[in-house]
Amino acid sequence: MGSGNLKVMKFGGTSVGKPDRMHSVAQLITKGNEPTIVVLSALSGTTNALVAIGDALASGDRNLAKLHIEKLEAHYHDFVKELVKTDAAYQKAKAIIAEHFEFLTIILKISFSDALNKDILAQGELLSTKLFSVYLEERGINHALLPALEFM
């Protein structure tokens, strides 16, 4: 690797909370030729929804947790309909959403714990980064997805 500069850019939930904002982030990170590390937060509102799911499970209200999960999943489906344009990207994004919300649905059946709550909260960043990767791939933007859980 050369001695060039490495850029690190962090985008909060509001910056990636709407499809058009995610499009803008893609434009920002592709300006210039420096290698760039991009860190994304969960989409705006996601962390609060995930906290509500954890709180409902902690209090034993699985029905309320299920309602929060269903509402959040519907939000993500609406989000990707606007984020990507091709059917291939849409199908890939839908599969990512299905995987993460299957996990959230499975947790309705198991005992709540602090460790489980951390796994619930991690879903927001995992979803945002994977969906952003699908969008970058659709646009032909060279990138690598490095989920933080793989090296932390």
Order of alpha helices (4+ residues) and beta strands (2+ residues): beta-alpha-beta-alpha-alpha-alpha-alpha
